[in-house]
């Protein structure tokens, strides 16, 4: 028996890569020989290169046709520029308008169409698309279940701030509260009656109504929020299959070195530099593929790194904003100060563009991670046992930072918000402190890392992955028997 799954990521690297990791796990899982899986991944031409290592891995296996791309065009840039807060809404609508008819024609003409659609939570409109074709739509969440619990509550209940500008989530475990400014910008821009925003909200509700949800998370990390989601959606088709990362020691073409595309500095050069460092002596600094520091923030960060005396790797955005996944804005994109690298020669390494992050974090020399708390980076850091130095910038990153610091006890707050400037002296203090071997956060980080490894080595995540395939196959079989 075989199930054919269509996977449709939101077309940015941070959303595509974990969904490709899921496809890789489905195609290479063990113990489920009775049900084989084939996967079609929908991508746009500018993101097709992200599939290359996975296609190469699939081609080298015994089932070379088990992973196939479906390449659909990218939407044209809007004629009228949108504000950053509305850009996501406009992008989602443009994808729907362009891809819906093309996807419909492909689906209807395919000799063996998919029996399930797994699509990113930004693509809630695919719930209706799948329902009209009689197949289940499964939400793929590249965010954790805490973040999605907040997302669901906001768009379903349209929560507003109280007199203190705080928003309370009374129905969630631990009853968290967040400042209004820490909620996703797209939600802050919501205006009732605005057709485009109402359509975005309808898509968000479509996620709640979908047949199932797959999380890039694991039971030992977010059990309370996974159980909360099950209550919210009213069923148990909620699977936590993460962390979706290459296996440790995996050096094939889809392994950690090639993950995400080419780097301006070879992975071998970075790892050789780390090999010369003592265990637990390096801080890794990276704010993800989209966040951009201002010049003032970069100057203070660089000065703090210099004053701290610690060894470090700094991943900085390319100034052109092209390549490596960095969305450097045309405005105030902070450049690494002139002569900085010369002043820290031998102690610091600067990577401009995409860095082999998973491989860096797994190296024995790296002990702390200064991060914007994007979920991919959060999981990569947790899996590697890092002390997490948190500086959330937007989206659900404030939720992730709260999880790291207040609930898991593995994080230290460094900054909050895209406008904050942390003085060099304080930055230097935090960086030096983060490498202490007796930090309670380090002890807890090692515990979480072990739990992450256990989850994907025959533990809860492997069991959820098998259950997901079983449920999709049973749904397919029931449709065949009733047709």
C-alpha positions in Angstrom: 0.0 0.0 0.0 1.2 3.5 -0.7 0.0 7.0 0.2 0.7 10.0 -1.9 1.1 13.3 0.0 1.2 16.7 -1.4 3.3 19.1 0.7 2.9 22.8 0.2 5.2 25.1 2.2 5.0 28.8 2.5 7.8 29.9 0.1 10.5 31.1 2.4 13.5 29.1 3.5 12.5 29.0 7.2 9.2 27.4 6.3 10.4 25.1 3.4 13.3 23.5 5.2 11.4 21.9 8.1 8.7 20.6 5.8 11.4 19.0 3.6 12.9 17.5 6.7 9.5 16.0 7.4 9.3 14.6 3.8 12.8 13.1 4.3 11.7 11.4 7.6 8.6 10.0 6.0 10.5 8.6 3.1 13.3 7.1 5.2 11.4 6.0 8.3 11.9 2.4 9.5 9.4 -0.1 10.8 6.5 1.0 8.5 7.2 -1.2 5.5 3.5 -2.1 5.1 2.7 1.5 4.0 5.0 3.3 1.6 4.9 7.0 1.1 5.5 9.2 -2.0 5.7 12.9 -1.6 5.2 15.8 -4.1 6.6 19.1 -2.8 5.2 22.3 -4.3 7.9 25.0 -4.7 8.4 28.2 -6.6 11.4 28.4 -9.0 13.5 30.6 -6.7 13.3 28.0 -4.0 13.8 24.9 -6.1 17.5 24.8 -5.1 16.4 24.0 -1.5 15.2 20.6 -2.7 18.5 19.7 -4.4 20.1 17.8 -1.4 16.8 16.0 -0.7 16.3 15.0 -4.3 19.9 13.8 -4.4 19.3 11.7 -1.3 16.1 10.3 -2.7 17.8 9.5 -6.0 20.5 7.5 -4.2 17.9 5.3 -2.4 16.0 2.3 -3.6 13.0 4.4 -4.5 14.3 7.3 -6.7 10.8 8.5 -7.6 9.5 8.8 -4.0 10.1 12.6 -3.9 9.0 14.8 -6.7 8.9 18.6 -7.1 5.8 20.5 -8.4 7.1 23.8 -9.6 4.6 26.6 -9.8 5.4 30.3 -10.6 6.0 32.9 -8.0 3.5 35.8 -7.7 4.5 39.1 -9.2 5.5 41.7 -6.7 2.6 44.0 -5.8 2.4 47.2 -7.8 1.8 49.1 -4.6 4.3 48.4 -1.8 2.8 47.1 1.4 3.8 48.0 4.9 5.8 45.3 6.7 2.8 44.5 8.8 0.6 43.9 5.8 3.1 42.3 3.5 2.4 38.7 4.8 -1.3 39.2 4.2 -0.7 40.4 0.6 1.8 37.6 0.0 -0.7 34.9 1.1 -3.5 36.3 -1.0 -1.2 36.5 -4.1 -0.2 32.9 -3.6 -3.8 31.8 -3.3 -4.9 33.8 -6.4 -2.1 32.4 -8.5 -1.7 28.9 -7.3 -5.3 27.8 -6.7 -6.3 27.4 -10.4 -2.9 25.9 -11.3 -3.0 23.4 -8.4 -6.6 22.5 -9.2 -5.7 21.6 -12.8 -2.7 19.6 -11.7 -4.7 17.7 -9.1 -7.6 16.9 -11.5 -5.2 15.7 -14.3 -2.9 13.6 -12.1 -3.2 9.9 -12.7 -2.7 9.2 -9.0 -3.6 12.4 -7.1 -2.6 12.9 -3.5 -4.7 11.3 -0.8 -3.7 14.1 1.7 -2.5 17.7 1.6 0.1 18.8 4.2 0.4 22.6 4.0 1.9 25.4 6.0 -0.3 27.2 8.5 -0.1 30.4 6.5 -1.9 28.6 3.7 -5.2 28.0 5.5 -7.1 28.3 2.3 -5.8 24.9 1.3 -8.3 23.5 3.9 -11.2 24.3 1.6 -9.2 23.2 -1.5 -8.7 19.7 0.1 -12.2 19.4 1.4 -13.7 20.1 -2.0 -11.6 17.2 -3.4 -12.5 14.8 -0.6 -9.0 14.5 0.9 -7.8 15.5 4.4 -5.8 18.7 4.8 -3.1 18.5 7.5 -1.7 21.7 8.9 2.1 21.8 9.1 3.3 24.1 11.8 6.9 25.3 11.6 6.2 27.0 14.9 5.8 25.2 18.3 2.4 24.3 19.9 2.8 27.2 22.4 3.1 29.7 19.5 0.2 28.1 17.6 -2.0 28.1 20.8 -1.5 31.9 20.9 -2.1 32.2 17.1 -5.4 30.3 17.4 -6.6 32.2 20.4 -5.9 35.6 18.7 -7.6 34.9 15.4 -10.5 33.0 16.9 -11.3 35.3 19.8 -9.8 38.6 18.5 -8.2 39.3 21.9 -7.5 42.9 22.7 -5.2 44.5 25.3 -6.4 45.5 28.8 -5.8 48.9 30.4 -2.1 48.0 31.0 -1.6 47.2 27.3 -1.3 43.5 28.2 -3.1 40.7 26.4 -4.1 37.7 28.6 -4.5 34.2 27.3 -6.7 32.8 30.1 -7.6 29.6 28.3 -4.0 28.5 27.7 -1.9 26.5 30.1 -0.1 28.7 32.7 -2.4 31.6 31.6 0.4 33.6 29.8 0.2 37.4 29.3 2.1 39.4 26.7 2.5 43.1 25.9 0.5 44.1 22.9 3.8 45.0 21.1 5.0 41.4 21.5 2.2 39.9 19.5 2.6 39.1 15.8 2.7 42.3 13.7 0.1 40.9 11.3 -2.3 40.6 14.1 -1.6 44.0 15.4 -2.6 45.4 12.0 -6.0 43.6 12.0 -8.9 45.8 11.2 -12.4 44.4 11.3 -14.2 44.6 8.0 -11.0 44.9 5.9 -11.6 42.3 3.2 -8.0 41.3 2.9 -7.6 40.9 6.7 -10.9 39.1 7.0 -9.7 36.6 4.4 -6.5 36.1 6.4 -8.6 35.5 9.5 -10.7 33.0 7.6 -7.5 31.1 6.6 -6.5 31.1 10.3 -9.8 29.6 11.3 -9.3 27.0 8.4 -6.3 25.8 10.3 -8.4 25.1 13.4 -11.0 23.3 11.3 -8.5 21.1 9.3 -8.4 17.4 9.6 -5.1 17.2 11.5 -2.0 19.1 12.6 1.7 18.2 12.5 4.1 20.0 14.7 7.8 20.4 14.5 8.1 19.8 18.2 8.1 16.9 20.7 6.0 15.7 23.6 8.7 16.2 26.2 9.1 19.9 25.2 5.5 21.1 24.9 3.2 18.4 26.3 0.8 20.9 28.0 0.3 23.0 24.8 0.0 19.9 22.6 -2.8 18.7 24.9 -4.4 22.1 24.8 -4.4 22.1 21.0 -6.1 18.7 21.0 -8.9 20.2 23.2 -9.2 23.2 20.9 -9.6 21.2 17.7 -11.7 18.5 19.3 -9.7 15.4 18.2 -6.4 13.6 18.6 -5.1 14.0 15.1 -2.3 16.2 16.5 1.2 14.9 16.0 4.5 16.1 17.3 7.2 14.6 15.1 10.2 16.9 15.9 12.8 18.0 16.2 13.0 17.8 12.4 16.7 17.8 11.9 19.3 15.7 10.2 20.4 12.8 12.4 23.7 13.3 14.3 26.5 12.0 12.2 24.4 12.2 9.0 26.8 13.3 6.4 24.8 12.5 3.3 23.6 15.1 0.8 20.7 16.2 3.0 22.8 16.4 6.1 23.5 19.4 8.4 26.4 20.8 6.3 24.3 21.3 3.1 21.1 22.2 4.9 19.7 25.4 3.5 22.0 26.0 0.6 25.5 27.3 0.0 27.4 29.4 2.5 29.9 32.1 1.6 32.4 30.4 3.9 32.8 26.7 3.4 31.5 24.4 6.2 34.8 22.8 6.4 36.5 26.1 7.1 34.0 26.9 9.9 34.4 23.4 11.5 38.1 23.5 11.2 38.1 26.8 13.0 36.0 25.3 15.8 38.2 22.2 16.0 41.0 24.5 17.3 38.8 25.8 20.1 38.4 24.3 23.6 35.2 22.6 24.5 32.4 24.9 25.6 34.4 28.1 24.7 32.4 29.5 21.8 29.2 31.7 21.6 27.3 31.5 18.3 25.5 34.6 17.3 22.8 34.5 14.6 19.5 36.3 14.2 18.1 34.1 11.5 17.4 34.4 7.8 15.1 37.4 8.0 15.8 39.6 11.0 18.2 42.5 10.3 20.1 44.5 12.9 20.4 48.3 12.5 23.8 49.9 12.3 23.6 51.0 15.9 22.6 47.5 17.1 25.4 46.0 15.1 28.0 48.5 16.4 27.1 47.7 20.0 27.0 44.0 19.4 30.4 44.0 17.8 31.8 46.1 20.6 30.3 43.7 23.1 31.8 40.7 21.4 35.2 42.4 21.3 35.1 43.5 25.0 33.8 40.1 26.2 37.0 38.2 25.5 35.0 35.2 24.4 35.4 33.1 21.3 32.5 33.6 18.9 31.0 33.0 15.5 28.9 35.9 14.2 26.5 35.3 11.3 25.7 38.7 9.7 23.3 39.5 6.9 24.8 40.2 3.5 24.6 43.8 2.6 23.0 43.1 -0.8 20.2 41.2 0.8 20.6 38.5 -1.8 21.5 34.9 -1.3 21.8 32.9 1.8 18.2 33.5 2.7 18.8 36.9 4.4 16.1 39.5 3.7 18.3 42.5 4.3 16.2 45.6 4.1 17.1 48.5 1.8 17.1 50.8 4.8 19.2 50.6 7.9 21.0 47.2 7.5 23.9 47.2 10.0 27.3 46.3 8.5 30.0 44.7 10.6 32.3 47.6 11.6 35.4 48.2 9.6 38.5 46.5 11.0 36.4 44.5 13.4 37.6 41.2 12.1 41.2 42.3 12.3 40.8 43.3 15.9 39.3 39.9 16.9 41.5 37.8 14.6 42.0 34.3 16.0 39.1 34.7 18.5 36.2 35.5 16.3 34.8 34.3 12.9 32.3 36.3 10.8 30.1 34.6 8.3 28.2 36.8 5.9 25.0 35.1 4.7 23.9 31.6 5.4 25.9 29.6 7.9 25.9 25.8 8.5 24.0 26.4 11.7 23.1 22.8 12.7 26.7 21.7 12.3 28.0 24.7 14.2 25.6 24.2 17.2 26.5 20.5 17.4 30.2 21.1 17.7 31.7 20.4 21.0 33.3 23.9 21.2 30.0 25.8 21.1 28.1 26.3 24.4 25.8 29.3 24.0 23.6 30.7 21.3 22.5 34.3 20.9 19.3 34.0 18.9 16.2 35.8 17.7 14.2 32.8 18.9 12.7 31.7 15.5 11.4 28.2 16.0 13.9 26.5 13.7 16.8 28.1 15.6 15.1 27.4 18.9 14.8 23.7 18.2 18.3 23.5 16.7 19.8 25.2 19.8 17.7 23.0 22.3 18.7 19.8 20.5 22.4 20.8 20.8 22.1 21.5 24.5 22.8 25.3 24.1 22.3 27.9 26.8 19.9 30.2 24.8 20.5 34.0 24.9 17.2 35.3 23.8 16.5 38.5 21.7 13.1 38.0 20.0 12.3 40.5 17.2 8.8 39.7 16.0 6.3 37.0 14.8 5.9 34.4 17.5 9.5 34.8 18.7 8.4 36.5 22.0 6.3 33.4 22.8 9.3 31.2 22.1 11.6 33.3 24.3 9.0 33.0 27.1 9.1 29.2 26.7 12.9 29.1 26.8 13.3 31.4 29.8 10.3 31.1 32.0 9.1 27.5 31.3 12.1 25.5 30.2 14.7 27.3 32.2 17.3 27.1 29.4 17.4 30.8 28.4 18.7 34.1 29.5 17.0 37.3 28.4 19.3 39.6 26.5 17.1 41.9 24.4 13.5 42.3 23.3 12.2 43.9 20.1 13.7 45.1 16.8 14.3 48.6 18.1 16.2 47.8 21.3 19.9 48.7 21.5 21.9 46.8 24.2 25.0 48.6 25.3 28.3 47.0 24.7 29.2 46.6 28.3 26.1 44.7 29.2 26.4 42.6 26.1 30.0 41.7 27.0 28.9 40.7 30.5 26.1 38.4 29.3 28.3 36.8 26.7 31.0 36.0 29.2 28.5 34.8 31.8 26.8 32.4 29.3 29.9 30.2 29.1 30.1 29.4 32.8 29.9 25.7 33.3 27.9 25.9 36.5 24.9 27.8 35.1 21.6 26.2 36.1 20.5 27.0 32.5 23.3 24.7 31.2 22.2 21.8 33.4 18.6 22.2 32.2 19.7 22.6 28.5 21.5 19.3 28.7 18.3 17.6 30.0 16.2 19.1 27.2 18.8 18.0 24.6 18.6 14.4 25.9 14.8 14.5 25.7 15.0 15.7 22.1 17.3 12.9 21.1 15.1 10.3 22.9 12.0 11.6 21.0 13.5 10.8 17.6 15.2 7.6 18.6 12.2 5.4 18.9 10.4 7.8 21.3 7.3 9.9 21.1 8.1 11.7 17.9 8.8 8.4 16.0 5.6 7.0 17.3 3.7 10.1 16.2 5.2 9.9 12.8 4.1 6.3 12.4 0.6 7.1 13.7 0.3 10.0 11.2 1.1 7.7 8.3 -1.3 5.1 9.7 -4.2 7.6 10.1 -3.7 9.0 6.5 -3.7 5.5 5.1 -6.8 4.5 7.0 -8.5 7.7 5.8 -7.5 6.8 2.2 -8.8 3.3 2.6 -12.1 4.4 4.0 -12.7 6.7 1.1 -11.9 3.9 -1.4 -14.4 1.5 0.4 -17.2 4.1 0.5 -16.8 5.4 -3.1 
